[in-house]
Amino acid sequence: MKTLLKATVATFLLLGSGAALSADLASSKFLPLAPALPPLYSWTGFYLGGQLGYSWGSDRQSLYTTAGRAPVGVSFDYSPSAFMGGVHAGFNYQMGSVVLGVEGDIEGINARDTHGGLFRVQQDWQGSVRGRIGYSFDRFMIYGAAGAAFSRFEYGYFNPAAGLGESGKFSRTGWTVGGGVNFAWTDNLIFGLDYRYTDYGSFDFVARSAYLGLNAEHEPSSHAVRASVAYKF
């Protein structure tokens, strides 16, 4: 009798646990699925945009004799600075968190300075082509960039003793390096902020009239910060 009672209890327990398990399995069909994580932002693609910024520079002018290039002991620094603005375009390719790219820009700039009313410098435009390497944190990216820079400088010289003036224009190619940050506000709209240092090397202006017999050596360089907005296609 006791054996039969034990068997009956065990049977009911098994049936009860099976029913509970079946109920749990049935109810699990109605549990909401975990929300899918949004996909990480992709920086791969072409983009086109505009930028505004501020540039401040240095341009050392040193005078030498044309014959023998002996220094005459006269040198000083121009300090041209100006606001600037332009357009840029580029392409990024993302591999994991690393983003490789190339970018080019062209800008108008009104950088000018004078020294003693006798010498002046002006720079009206500049451009660059740079390679970029960045590291992305989803929609936020930091990057470094380096490449070639292009511009044209115009210098003016006036000699009050001779009552003569002259000028010279120089198209220059230099190098530029810097870095910045980008933020993808939407899938297509990208905001940026960057800094660059640009150096155009040294070159000579050979005087033809006002300072005949002298060369003026120039060494222009500049620092610049820019804010930008771009559309990624």
C-alpha positions as CSV (number, residue, x, y, z in Angstrom):
1,M,0.0,0.0,0.0
2,K,2.8,2.4,0.9
3,T,4.6,1.5,-2.3
4,L,1.4,2.3,-4.3
5,L,1.0,5.6,-2.5
6,K,4.6,6.7,-3.2
7,A,4.2,5.8,-6.9
8,T,1.0,7.8,-7.2
9,V,2.6,10.9,-5.5
10,A,5.7,10.6,-7.8
11,T,3.4,10.4,-10.8
12,F,1.5,13.6,-9.8
13,L,4.7,15.5,-9.2
14,L,6.1,14.5,-12.6
15,L,2.9,15.5,-14.3
16,G,2.8,18.8,-12.4
17,S,6.4,19.7,-13.2
18,G,5.8,18.8,-16.9
19,A,2.8,21.0,-17.0
20,A,4.7,23.9,-15.5
21,L,7.5,23.4,-17.9
22,S,5.0,23.3,-20.8
23,A,3.4,26.5,-19.5
24,D,6.8,28.2,-19.3
25,L,7.6,27.2,-22.8
26,A,4.3,28.4,-24.1
27,S,4.6,31.7,-22.3
28,S,8.1,32.2,-23.7
29,K,6.6,32.5,-27.2
30,F,5.2,35.9,-26.1
31,L,8.3,37.4,-24.6
32,P,9.5,40.5,-26.5
33,L,12.7,40.0,-28.5
34,A,15.8,42.1,-27.4
35,P,16.0,45.2,-29.5
36,A,18.7,45.0,-32.3
37,L,21.7,47.2,-31.8
38,P,22.0,50.1,-34.3
39,P,24.7,49.5,-36.9
40,L,28.0,51.3,-36.5
41,Y,28.4,54.4,-38.6
42,S,30.5,53.9,-41.8
43,W,32.9,56.6,-42.8
44,T,33.4,55.1,-46.3
45,G,32.4,57.3,-49.1
46,F,32.9,60.6,-51.0
47,Y,32.1,63.9,-49.3
48,L,32.0,67.6,-50.3
49,G,31.9,70.6,-48.0
50,G,32.9,74.1,-47.0
51,Q,35.1,75.6,-44.3
52,L,35.9,78.8,-42.5
53,G,38.9,79.6,-40.5
54,Y,41.7,81.9,-39.3
55,S,45.3,81.9,-40.3
56,W,48.3,83.5,-38.7
57,G,51.8,83.4,-40.2
58,S,55.4,84.4,-40.2
59,D,57.5,85.4,-43.2
60,R,61.2,86.3,-42.5
61,Q,62.8,88.6,-45.1
62,S,66.6,88.8,-45.2
63,L,68.6,90.9,-47.6
64,Y,71.7,89.6,-49.4
65,T,74.0,91.0,-52.1
66,T,73.2,89.6,-55.5
67,A,76.9,89.0,-56.2
68,G,78.3,86.5,-53.8
69,R,75.1,86.4,-51.7
70,A,76.7,88.1,-48.7
71,P,74.3,89.1,-45.9
72,V,73.9,92.9,-45.5
73,G,72.6,92.6,-41.9
74,V,69.0,93.5,-42.6
75,S,66.2,91.0,-41.7
76,F,62.7,91.2,-40.2
77,D,59.5,89.3,-39.9
78,Y,56.2,89.9,-41.5
79,S,53.2,88.6,-39.5
80,P,50.3,88.3,-41.9
81,S,47.0,87.0,-40.5
82,A,43.5,86.8,-41.9
83,F,40.2,85.0,-42.0
84,M,39.7,82.5,-44.8
85,G,37.1,80.4,-46.4
86,G,36.7,77.8,-49.2
87,V,35.6,74.4,-50.3
88,H,36.9,70.9,-49.9
89,A,36.3,67.4,-51.2
90,G,37.6,64.0,-50.3
91,F,37.1,60.2,-50.0
92,N,37.3,57.9,-46.9
93,Y,37.7,54.2,-46.7
94,Q,37.1,52.4,-43.4
95,M,38.7,49.2,-42.3
96,G,37.5,48.3,-38.8
97,S,38.1,51.3,-36.7
98,V,40.8,52.7,-39.0
99,V,39.8,55.3,-41.6
100,L,42.1,56.1,-44.6
101,G,41.3,59.0,-46.8
102,V,42.5,61.7,-49.2
103,E,41.2,65.3,-49.2
104,G,41.8,68.5,-51.3
105,D,40.8,72.1,-50.7
106,I,41.0,75.6,-52.1
107,E,40.5,78.8,-50.1
108,G,40.5,82.5,-50.5
109,I,42.5,84.4,-48.0
110,N,43.3,88.1,-47.4
111,A,46.6,87.9,-45.6
112,R,48.7,91.1,-45.7
113,D,51.4,92.9,-43.7
114,T,53.9,95.7,-44.2
115,H,57.2,96.7,-42.7
116,G,58.2,100.4,-42.2
117,G,56.1,101.5,-45.2
118,L,58.8,100.1,-47.4
119,F,58.0,96.4,-47.8
120,R,54.7,94.5,-48.0
121,V,53.5,91.0,-48.5
122,Q,50.1,89.7,-49.5
123,Q,48.5,86.2,-50.0
124,D,45.2,85.9,-51.8
125,W,44.6,82.1,-52.1
126,Q,45.9,78.8,-50.9
127,G,45.1,75.1,-51.4
128,S,46.3,71.6,-50.4
129,V,46.1,67.9,-51.2
130,R,46.5,65.7,-48.1
131,G,46.4,62.1,-47.1
132,R,44.5,61.3,-43.9
133,I,44.5,58.5,-41.4
134,G,41.9,58.4,-38.6
135,Y,40.5,56.3,-35.8
136,S,36.7,56.1,-35.5
137,F,34.6,55.8,-32.4
138,D,31.3,55.1,-34.2
139,R,30.2,58.6,-35.3
140,F,33.2,60.4,-33.8
141,M,36.7,60.3,-35.5
142,I,40.1,61.7,-34.8
143,Y,42.7,62.0,-37.6
144,G,46.1,63.2,-38.7
145,A,46.8,64.5,-42.1
146,A,49.9,65.6,-44.2
147,G,50.5,66.5,-47.8
148,A,51.3,69.3,-50.3
149,A,50.3,72.9,-50.1
150,F,50.0,75.5,-52.8
151,S,49.8,79.3,-52.8
152,R,50.9,82.5,-54.4
153,F,52.7,85.4,-52.6
154,E,53.1,88.9,-53.9
155,Y,55.8,91.2,-52.4
156,G,56.3,94.9,-52.8
157,Y,59.5,96.9,-52.2
158,F,59.9,100.7,-52.1
159,N,63.2,102.6,-51.9
160,P,62.6,106.2,-50.8
161,A,66.2,107.2,-51.5
162,A,65.8,106.2,-55.2
163,G,62.1,107.0,-55.4
164,L,61.6,103.6,-57.0
165,G,59.3,100.7,-56.3
166,E,59.0,97.2,-57.6
167,S,57.0,94.0,-56.9
168,G,57.3,90.2,-57.5
169,K,54.8,87.3,-57.5
170,F,55.8,83.8,-56.5
171,S,53.7,80.6,-56.9
172,R,54.9,78.2,-54.2
173,T,54.5,74.6,-53.3
174,G,55.2,73.5,-49.8
175,W,54.2,71.0,-47.2
176,T,51.4,70.9,-44.6
177,V,50.7,68.7,-41.6
178,G,48.0,68.8,-38.9
179,G,45.0,66.9,-37.4
180,G,41.5,67.3,-36.3
181,V,38.2,65.7,-35.4
182,N,35.0,64.9,-37.3
183,F,31.5,64.2,-36.0
184,A,28.8,62.6,-38.1
185,W,25.7,64.5,-37.0
186,T,23.5,62.4,-39.4
187,D,24.4,59.7,-41.9
188,N,25.2,62.4,-44.4
189,L,26.1,65.6,-42.4
190,I,29.6,65.8,-41.0
191,F,31.0,68.6,-38.8
192,G,34.8,69.1,-38.4
193,L,37.4,71.1,-36.6
194,D,41.1,71.0,-37.5
195,Y,44.5,72.6,-37.1
196,R,47.3,72.8,-39.7
197,Y,50.9,74.0,-40.0
198,T,52.1,74.9,-43.5
199,D,55.6,75.7,-44.7
200,Y,56.6,77.0,-48.1
201,G,60.3,76.8,-47.8
202,S,62.7,79.7,-48.7
203,F,63.1,81.5,-52.0
204,D,64.7,84.7,-53.3
205,F,63.4,87.8,-55.0
206,V,66.1,89.3,-57.1
207,A,65.8,93.1,-57.2
208,R,65.6,94.7,-60.6
209,S,65.3,98.4,-59.9
210,A,64.4,99.7,-56.4
211,Y,67.1,97.6,-54.6
212,L,69.2,96.7,-57.6
213,G,72.2,94.6,-56.5
214,L,70.3,92.9,-53.6
215,N,68.3,89.8,-53.1
216,A,65.4,89.4,-50.6
217,E,65.1,85.9,-49.2
218,H,61.6,85.0,-47.9
219,E,60.6,82.1,-45.6
220,P,56.8,82.0,-45.3
221,S,54.9,79.7,-43.0
222,S,51.5,79.7,-41.3
223,H,49.3,78.2,-38.7
224,A,45.5,77.8,-39.2
225,V,42.4,76.5,-37.5
226,R,39.2,75.7,-39.5
227,A,35.6,74.7,-38.8
228,S,33.9,72.7,-41.5
229,V,30.7,71.1,-42.6
230,A,30.4,68.4,-45.3
231,Y,27.9,66.2,-47.0
232,K,28.8,62.5,-47.4
233,F,27.2,60.8,-50.4
